[in-house]
Amino acid sequence: MSLIGSTIKPFTTQAYKQGKFVTVSDADVLGKWAVFFFYPADFTFVCPTELEDLADIYPTLQKMGVEVYSVSTDTHFSHKAWHDTSPAIGKIDYFMLGDQNHSISNNFQILREGQGLADRGTFVVDPQGVIQLMEVTSEGVGRNAAELLRKIKAAQYIAAHPGEVCPADAAAESLSGQHQATDRTGRVAG
């Protein structure tokens, strides 16, 4: 079942951010755009490349009103240890959520049954808490932050311009009303 269009479920968890342990809940997510970036585990091989890539665009995302929540089934203590010992992970300024009870991973239907690990999944949530984008890849396939940035810009554009669309090769800022949603016959939908 697709989670697109569904509202995130309530959660409360501990997180690591910028040298501190903090509590994060679903209420903290509401009111701004958010990225939930699930990955299998701390101290692995592909995960730090993705998380570092995401850290590089985090200042841009913040300027766009987007908060980032990376999530694994590790504890917030494990996140701190990884942050303190890995140069790549040490660059992270966004929230690193611990999900050791698997509630968030279950809520996003991303938990690998019997393994206790989250799949590699990305969810973009609008300010009302509604999931607008999702991507799930196999464990060995890393995600690209530049493409995520393009998708977030497109989602924000579509939210601000109902009835318009963003083609795959278009940058949201270049659209300016030139792409209206149409049905299969080419008629403007709506």
C-alpha positions as CSV (number, residue, x, y, z in Angstrom):
1,M,0.0,0.0,0.0
2,S,1.3,3.4,-0.9
3,L,1.8,5.9,1.9
4,I,1.5,8.9,-0.5
5,G,-1.2,11.2,0.8
6,S,-1.3,9.6,4.3
7,T,-0.6,11.5,7.5
8,I,2.4,10.6,9.6
9,K,1.5,8.7,12.7
10,P,2.3,9.9,16.2
11,F,5.8,9.1,17.6
12,T,8.2,10.3,20.2
13,T,11.9,9.3,20.3
14,Q,15.3,10.4,21.3
15,A,17.7,11.9,18.8
16,Y,21.2,13.2,18.5
17,K,21.8,16.7,17.1
18,Q,24.8,19.0,17.3
19,G,26.4,17.5,20.4
20,K,23.1,17.1,22.3
21,F,20.5,14.4,23.0
22,V,17.0,15.8,22.3
23,T,13.4,14.5,22.2
24,V,11.7,14.6,18.9
25,S,8.0,13.9,18.2
26,D,5.5,14.1,15.3
27,A,4.4,17.5,16.7
28,D,7.9,18.9,16.1
29,V,7.5,18.0,12.4
30,L,4.3,19.8,11.8
31,G,4.4,23.3,10.3
32,K,7.4,22.9,8.0
33,W,8.5,20.5,5.3
34,A,10.4,17.5,6.5
35,V,12.6,14.7,5.1
36,F,12.6,11.3,6.9
37,F,15.8,9.6,5.6
38,F,15.8,5.9,6.8
39,Y,19.0,3.9,6.5
40,P,19.8,0.3,7.7
41,A,22.5,0.9,10.4
42,D,25.2,3.0,11.8
43,F,28.9,2.1,11.2
44,T,28.2,0.7,7.7
45,F,29.5,1.4,4.2
46,V,26.9,2.9,1.9
47,C,25.0,4.8,4.7
48,P,27.7,7.3,5.5
49,T,28.1,8.3,1.8
50,E,24.4,9.1,1.7
51,L,24.3,10.9,5.0
52,E,27.3,13.0,4.1
53,D,25.8,13.9,0.8
54,L,22.6,14.9,2.6
55,A,24.7,17.0,5.1
56,D,26.2,18.9,2.1
57,I,22.7,20.1,1.0
58,Y,21.3,20.6,4.5
59,P,22.0,24.4,4.6
60,T,20.1,24.7,1.3
61,L,17.2,22.6,2.7
62,Q,17.0,24.8,5.8
63,K,16.7,27.9,3.6
64,M,13.8,26.2,1.9
65,G,12.1,25.6,5.2
66,V,12.9,21.9,5.3
67,E,14.1,19.9,8.3
68,V,15.9,16.6,8.0
69,Y,15.4,13.6,10.2
70,S,17.8,10.6,9.5
71,V,16.4,7.4,11.1
72,S,17.9,4.0,11.9
73,T,17.0,1.4,14.4
74,D,20.2,2.2,16.3
75,T,20.0,4.2,19.5
76,H,20.8,7.9,19.8
77,F,23.9,6.9,21.8
78,S,25.1,4.9,18.7
79,H,24.5,7.9,16.5
80,K,26.6,10.1,18.8
81,A,29.4,7.5,18.8
82,W,29.3,7.3,15.0
83,H,29.2,11.1,14.8
84,D,32.2,11.4,17.1
85,T,34.4,8.9,15.2
86,S,33.5,9.3,11.5
87,P,34.7,12.3,9.5
88,A,31.8,11.9,7.1
89,I,29.1,11.6,9.8
90,G,30.8,14.3,11.8
91,K,29.6,16.8,9.2
92,I,25.9,16.1,10.1
93,D,24.0,19.0,11.7
94,Y,20.5,17.5,11.2
95,F,18.6,15.3,13.6
96,M,19.7,11.6,13.9
97,L,16.7,9.8,15.3
98,G,17.0,6.6,17.3
99,D,14.3,4.0,16.5
100,Q,15.4,1.1,18.7
101,N,11.7,0.2,19.4
102,H,11.0,0.2,15.6
103,S,7.9,2.4,16.0
104,I,8.9,5.0,13.4
105,S,10.1,2.4,10.9
106,N,6.9,0.5,11.4
107,N,4.8,3.7,11.0
108,F,6.5,4.3,7.6
109,Q,6.2,0.6,6.7
110,I,10.0,0.5,6.1
111,L,11.0,-2.1,8.8
112,R,12.5,-5.4,7.5
113,E,10.6,-8.0,9.4
114,G,12.7,-10.4,11.4
115,Q,15.9,-8.3,10.9
116,G,15.2,-5.3,13.1
117,L,16.6,-2.9,10.4
118,A,15.0,-0.2,8.3
119,D,15.1,-0.4,4.5
120,R,16.8,2.5,2.7
121,G,13.9,4.9,2.3
122,T,13.2,8.6,1.9
123,F,9.9,10.3,2.7
124,V,9.1,14.0,2.1
125,V,6.4,15.3,4.4
126,D,4.5,18.6,3.9
127,P,3.8,21.1,6.7
128,Q,0.5,19.4,7.4
129,G,2.2,16.1,8.1
130,V,1.1,14.5,4.8
131,I,3.6,12.3,2.9
132,Q,4.1,13.8,-0.5
133,L,7.1,11.8,-1.8
134,M,8.6,8.4,-1.1
135,E,11.5,6.4,-2.4
136,V,12.7,3.0,-1.3
137,T,15.8,1.3,-2.7
138,S,17.6,-2.0,-2.1
139,E,20.2,-2.1,0.6
140,G,23.2,-1.7,-1.8
141,V,21.9,1.3,-3.8
142,G,22.7,4.7,-2.4
143,R,20.5,7.7,-2.9
144,N,21.5,11.0,-4.4
145,A,20.9,14.2,-2.4
146,A,20.9,16.5,-5.6
147,E,17.9,14.5,-6.9
148,L,16.2,14.6,-3.6
149,L,16.7,18.4,-3.6
150,R,15.0,18.6,-7.1
151,K,12.1,16.5,-5.9
152,I,11.6,18.6,-2.8
153,K,11.6,21.8,-4.9
154,A,9.1,20.2,-7.2
155,A,6.8,19.2,-4.3
156,Q,7.0,22.6,-2.8
157,Y,6.2,24.2,-6.2
158,I,3.2,21.9,-6.8
159,A,1.9,22.6,-3.3
160,A,2.1,26.4,-4.0
161,H,0.6,26.1,-7.5
162,P,-2.4,23.7,-7.5
163,G,-3.2,22.3,-10.9
164,E,0.4,22.5,-12.1
165,V,2.9,19.7,-12.5
166,C,6.7,19.4,-12.6
167,P,8.1,17.2,-15.4
168,A,11.1,15.0,-14.7
169,D,13.6,17.2,-16.5
170,A,12.3,20.5,-15.2
171,A,13.6,22.5,-12.3
172,A,10.7,23.8,-10.2
173,E,11.9,27.4,-10.3
174,S,11.8,27.4,-14.1
175,L,8.1,26.4,-14.5
176,S,6.2,29.6,-13.8
177,G,2.7,28.3,-14.8
178,Q,3.8,26.6,-18.1
179,H,2.9,23.1,-17.1
180,Q,-0.7,22.4,-16.2
181,A,-2.0,18.9,-15.2
182,T,-3.7,17.2,-18.1
183,D,-5.6,14.0,-18.5
184,R,-4.7,11.2,-21.1
185,T,-6.3,13.1,-23.9
186,G,-4.3,16.2,-23.3
187,R,-7.1,18.3,-21.8
188,V,-6.4,20.3,-18.8
189,A,-7.4,18.3,-15.8
190,G,-9.6,19.8,-13.0
